[in-house]
Amino acid sequence: MERSRPAFTDMAISDRAEETTAAITLEWRGRIWHGEATGPIDRDHRQRLVGEAALDAVHRLFEPEVTLDLTGVAATDLGGMTM
């Protein structure tokens, strides 16, 4: 399916030893970009790692035309779950 705008199509989180790795897949116009971020294994860092991986994928899509920086991460309740 041809997408009219970039879309995140996959996300994975893996824990190894003392590190967590978040991986994001971004698809647009028949191409795929992957973003990745690695950091401390504790649960408090997972949201930030997912955000950093997403920005990494977006940066690969637009580089060098855009500079990105993750300044904050927040959780919200959605349908009885914290997202």
SETOR-219139 format. One record per residue (C-alpha): z, x, y; residue in three letters. Coordinates in steps of 0.5 Angstrom, whole numbers, plus 500, padded with zeros to 3 digits. Layout:
<atom><c3>Z</c3><c1>X</c1><c2>Y</c2><fitor>ALA</fitor></atom>
...
***
This chain:
<atom><c3>500</c3><c1>500</c1><c2>500</c2><fitor>MET</fitor></atom>
<atom><c3>498</c3><c1>503</c1><c2>507</c2><fitor>GLU</fitor></atom>
<atom><c3>504</c3><c1>503</c1><c2>512</c2><fitor>ARG</fitor></atom>
<atom><c3>503</c3><c1>501</c1><c2>519</c2><fitor>SER</fitor></atom>
<atom><c3>509</c3><c1>506</c1><c2>521</c2><fitor>ARG</fitor></atom>
<atom><c3>513</c3><c1>511</c1><c2>517</c2><fitor>PRO</fitor></atom>
<atom><c3>518</c3><c1>508</c1><c2>512</c2><fitor>ALA</fitor></atom>
<atom><c3>524</c3><c1>511</c1><c2>508</c2><fitor>PHE</fitor></atom>
<atom><c3>522</c3><c1>510</c1><c2>501</c2><fitor>THR</fitor></atom>
<atom><c3>528</c3><c1>514</c1><c2>497</c2><fitor>ASP</fitor></atom>
<atom><c3>534</c3><c1>517</c1><c2>497</c2><fitor>MET</fitor></atom>
<atom><c3>538</c3><c1>521</c1><c2>493</c2><fitor>ALA</fitor></atom>
<atom><c3>545</c3><c1>524</c1><c2>493</c2><fitor>ILE</fitor></atom>
<atom><c3>547</c3><c1>529</c1><c2>488</c2><fitor>SER</fitor></atom>
<atom><c3>554</c3><c1>533</c1><c2>487</c2><fitor>ASP</fitor></atom>
<atom><c3>554</c3><c1>540</c1><c2>485</c2><fitor>ARG</fitor></atom>
<atom><c3>560</c3><c1>545</c1><c2>484</c2><fitor>ALA</fitor></atom>
<atom><c3>563</c3><c1>544</c1><c2>491</c2><fitor>GLU</fitor></atom>
<atom><c3>557</c3><c1>542</c1><c2>495</c2><fitor>GLU</fitor></atom>
<atom><c3>553</c3><c1>535</c1><c2>496</c2><fitor>THR</fitor></atom>
<atom><c3>546</c3><c1>535</c1><c2>497</c2><fitor>THR</fitor></atom>
<atom><c3>542</c3><c1>529</c1><c2>500</c2><fitor>ALA</fitor></atom>
<atom><c3>535</c3><c1>528</c1><c2>499</c2><fitor>ALA</fitor></atom>
<atom><c3>530</c3><c1>523</c1><c2>503</c2><fitor>ILE</fitor></atom>
<atom><c3>523</c3><c1>521</c1><c2>502</c2><fitor>THR</fitor></atom>
<atom><c3>519</c3><c1>518</c1><c2>508</c2><fitor>LEU</fitor></atom>
<atom><c3>512</c3><c1>515</c1><c2>507</c2><fitor>GLU</fitor></atom>
<atom><c3>506</c3><c1>514</c1><c2>512</c2><fitor>TRP</fitor></atom>
<atom><c3>499</c3><c1>514</c1><c2>511</c2><fitor>ARG</fitor></atom>
<atom><c3>498</c3><c1>516</c1><c2>504</c2><fitor>GLY</fitor></atom>
<atom><c3>503</c3><c1>522</c1><c2>505</c2><fitor>ARG</fitor></atom>
<atom><c3>510</c3><c1>524</c1><c2>503</c2><fitor>ILE</fitor></atom>
<atom><c3>515</c3><c1>528</c1><c2>507</c2><fitor>TRP</fitor></atom>
<atom><c3>522</c3><c1>530</c1><c2>504</c2><fitor>HIS</fitor></atom>
<atom><c3>528</c3><c1>532</c1><c2>508</c2><fitor>GLY</fitor></atom>
<atom><c3>534</c3><c1>535</c1><c2>505</c2><fitor>GLU</fitor></atom>
<atom><c3>541</c3><c1>537</c1><c2>507</c2><fitor>ALA</fitor></atom>
<atom><c3>547</c3><c1>540</c1><c2>504</c2><fitor>THR</fitor></atom>
<atom><c3>554</c3><c1>540</c1><c2>506</c2><fitor>GLY</fitor></atom>
<atom><c3>561</c3><c1>540</c1><c2>503</c2><fitor>PRO</fitor></atom>
<atom><c3>562</c3><c1>535</c1><c2>497</c2><fitor>ILE</fitor></atom>
<atom><c3>568</c3><c1>531</c1><c2>500</c2><fitor>ASP</fitor></atom>
<atom><c3>566</c3><c1>523</c1><c2>501</c2><fitor>ARG</fitor></atom>
<atom><c3>567</c3><c1>524</c1><c2>509</c2><fitor>ASP</fitor></atom>
<atom><c3>561</c3><c1>528</c1><c2>510</c2><fitor>HIS</fitor></atom>
<atom><c3>556</c3><c1>524</c1><c2>506</c2><fitor>ARG</fitor></atom>
<atom><c3>554</c3><c1>519</c1><c2>511</c2><fitor>GLN</fitor></atom>
<atom><c3>552</c3><c1>525</c1><c2>516</c2><fitor>ARG</fitor></atom>
<atom><c3>548</c3><c1>529</c1><c2>510</c2><fitor>LEU</fitor></atom>
<atom><c3>544</c3><c1>523</c1><c2>509</c2><fitor>VAL</fitor></atom>
<atom><c3>543</c3><c1>522</c1><c2>517</c2><fitor>GLY</fitor></atom>
<atom><c3>541</c3><c1>530</c1><c2>517</c2><fitor>GLU</fitor></atom>
<atom><c3>536</c3><c1>529</c1><c2>511</c2><fitor>ALA</fitor></atom>
<atom><c3>533</c3><c1>523</c1><c2>514</c2><fitor>ALA</fitor></atom>
<atom><c3>532</c3><c1>527</c1><c2>521</c2><fitor>LEU</fitor></atom>
<atom><c3>529</c3><c1>533</c1><c2>517</c2><fitor>ASP</fitor></atom>
<atom><c3>524</c3><c1>529</c1><c2>514</c2><fitor>ALA</fitor></atom>
<atom><c3>522</c3><c1>526</c1><c2>520</c2><fitor>VAL</fitor></atom>
<atom><c3>522</c3><c1>533</c1><c2>523</c2><fitor>HIS</fitor></atom>
<atom><c3>517</c3><c1>535</c1><c2>518</c2><fitor>ARG</fitor></atom>
<atom><c3>513</c3><c1>529</c1><c2>520</c2><fitor>LEU</fitor></atom>
<atom><c3>512</c3><c1>530</c1><c2>527</c2><fitor>PHE</fitor></atom>
<atom><c3>513</c3><c1>538</c1><c2>528</c2><fitor>GLU</fitor></atom>
<atom><c3>513</c3><c1>541</c1><c2>532</c2><fitor>PRO</fitor></atom>
<atom><c3>512</c3><c1>536</c1><c2>537</c2><fitor>GLU</fitor></atom>
<atom><c3>519</c3><c1>533</c1><c2>537</c2><fitor>VAL</fitor></atom>
<atom><c3>526</c3><c1>536</c1><c2>537</c2><fitor>THR</fitor></atom>
<atom><c3>532</c3><c1>532</c1><c2>533</c2><fitor>LEU</fitor></atom>
<atom><c3>539</c3><c1>532</c1><c2>533</c2><fitor>ASP</fitor></atom>
<atom><c3>544</c3><c1>528</c1><c2>530</c2><fitor>LEU</fitor></atom>
<atom><c3>550</c3><c1>527</c1><c2>535</c2><fitor>THR</fitor></atom>
<atom><c3>554</c3><c1>521</c1><c2>531</c2><fitor>GLY</fitor></atom>
<atom><c3>555</c3><c1>517</c1><c2>525</c2><fitor>VAL</fitor></atom>
<atom><c3>558</c3><c1>511</c1><c2>524</c2><fitor>ALA</fitor></atom>
<atom><c3>559</c3><c1>506</c1><c2>518</c2><fitor>ALA</fitor></atom>
<atom><c3>558</c3><c1>498</c1><c2>519</c2><fitor>THR</fitor></atom>
<atom><c3>560</c3><c1>492</c1><c2>514</c2><fitor>ASP</fitor></atom>
<atom><c3>554</c3><c1>488</c1><c2>511</c2><fitor>LEU</fitor></atom>
<atom><c3>555</c3><c1>483</c1><c2>506</c2><fitor>GLY</fitor></atom>
<atom><c3>562</c3><c1>485</c1><c2>504</c2><fitor>GLY</fitor></atom>
<atom><c3>560</c3><c1>492</c1><c2>503</c2><fitor>MET</fitor></atom>
<atom><c3>561</c3><c1>498</c1><c2>508</c2><fitor>THR</fitor></atom>
<atom><c3>554</c3><c1>501</c1><c2>510</c2><fitor>MET</fitor></atom>
***
